[in-house]
Amino acid sequence: MNINKLIKAGESETLDFKESFMKEVIETVVAFANNRGGQIIIGVDDKGKIKGISIGKETTKNWNNEISMAIEPKITLSMYVEKMNGKTVIV
């Protein structure tokens, strides 16, 4: 899916924007898992403005572990890094 199109479409029942990785990301993952799934784009504000985030080599692995430790039963997640307008976002 084209990330630009997702962002332009705006937040919905299956799409949420977060400026950074925080407790609310885990809460949103749980909400999506209990519904019909969804995507979270980290590095984008609620209005769809791409803010970008700084990440290290292990960032997505660490976030994935943090989410996995907080959720029972375990769910399968996939995260990937996208570069948009010279800024980094995580989907």
Contacts in CASP RR format, 6 or more apart in sequence:
PFRMAT RR
TARGET T0000
AUTHOR 0000-0000-0000
METHOD contacts of the structure
MODEL  1
MNINKLIKAGESETLDFKESFMKEVIETVVAFANNRGGQIIIGVDDKGKI
KGISIGKETTKNWNNEISMAIEPKITLSMYVEKMNGKTVIV
3 41 0 8 1.000
3 82 0 8 1.000
3 84 0 8 1.000
3 89 0 8 1.000
3 91 0 8 1.000
4 84 0 8 1.000
6 15 0 8 1.000
6 39 0 8 1.000
6 41 0 8 1.000
7 17 0 8 1.000
7 41 0 8 1.000
7 44 0 8 1.000
7 48 0 8 1.000
7 50 0 8 1.000
9 15 0 8 1.000
10 17 0 8 1.000
10 48 0 8 1.000
11 17 0 8 1.000
11 46 0 8 1.000
13 35 0 8 1.000
13 36 0 8 1.000
14 32 0 8 1.000
14 35 0 8 1.000
14 36 0 8 1.000
14 37 0 8 1.000
14 38 0 8 1.000
14 39 0 8 1.000
15 38 0 8 1.000
15 39 0 8 1.000
15 40 0 8 1.000
15 41 0 8 1.000
16 28 0 8 1.000
16 32 0 8 1.000
16 38 0 8 1.000
16 39 0 8 1.000
16 40 0 8 1.000
16 41 0 8 1.000
17 40 0 8 1.000
17 41 0 8 1.000
17 43 0 8 1.000
17 44 0 8 1.000
17 45 0 8 1.000
17 46 0 8 1.000
17 48 0 8 1.000
18 24 0 8 1.000
18 25 0 8 1.000
18 28 0 8 1.000
18 40 0 8 1.000
18 41 0 8 1.000
18 42 0 8 1.000
18 43 0 8 1.000
18 44 0 8 1.000
19 42 0 8 1.000
19 43 0 8 1.000
19 44 0 8 1.000
19 45 0 8 1.000
19 51 0 8 1.000
19 53 0 8 1.000
20 42 0 8 1.000
20 43 0 8 1.000
20 53 0 8 1.000
21 42 0 8 1.000
21 53 0 8 1.000
21 63 0 8 1.000
21 90 0 8 1.000
25 40 0 8 1.000
25 42 0 8 1.000
25 63 0 8 1.000
25 67 0 8 1.000
26 66 0 8 1.000
26 67 0 8 1.000
26 70 0 8 1.000
26 71 0 8 1.000
28 40 0 8 1.000
29 40 0 8 1.000
29 67 0 8 1.000
29 71 0 8 1.000
29 75 0 8 1.000
29 77 0 8 1.000
30 71 0 8 1.000
32 38 0 8 1.000
32 40 0 8 1.000
33 71 0 8 1.000
33 75 0 8 1.000
39 91 0 8 1.000
40 91 0 8 1.000
41 89 0 8 1.000
41 90 0 8 1.000
41 91 0 8 1.000
42 53 0 8 1.000
42 89 0 8 1.000
42 90 0 8 1.000
42 91 0 8 1.000
43 50 0 8 1.000
43 51 0 8 1.000
43 52 0 8 1.000
43 53 0 8 1.000
43 87 0 8 1.000
43 88 0 8 1.000
43 89 0 8 1.000
43 90 0 8 1.000
44 50 0 8 1.000
44 51 0 8 1.000
44 52 0 8 1.000
44 89 0 8 1.000
45 51 0 8 1.000
50 84 0 8 1.000
50 85 0 8 1.000
50 87 0 8 1.000
50 89 0 8 1.000
51 87 0 8 1.000
52 84 0 8 1.000
52 87 0 8 1.000
52 88 0 8 1.000
52 89 0 8 1.000
53 87 0 8 1.000
53 88 0 8 1.000
53 89 0 8 1.000
53 90 0 8 1.000
54 88 0 8 1.000
55 81 0 8 1.000
55 88 0 8 1.000
55 90 0 8 1.000
59 90 0 8 1.000
60 79 0 8 1.000
60 80 0 8 1.000
60 81 0 8 1.000
60 90 0 8 1.000
63 79 0 8 1.000
63 90 0 8 1.000
64 77 0 8 1.000
64 79 0 8 1.000
67 77 0 8 1.000
68 74 0 8 1.000
68 77 0 8 1.000
79 90 0 8 1.000
79 91 0 8 1.000
80 90 0 8 1.000
80 91 0 8 1.000
81 88 0 8 1.000
81 89 0 8 1.000
81 90 0 8 1.000
82 88 0 8 1.000
82 89 0 8 1.000
82 90 0 8 1.000
82 91 0 8 1.000
83 89 0 8 1.000
END
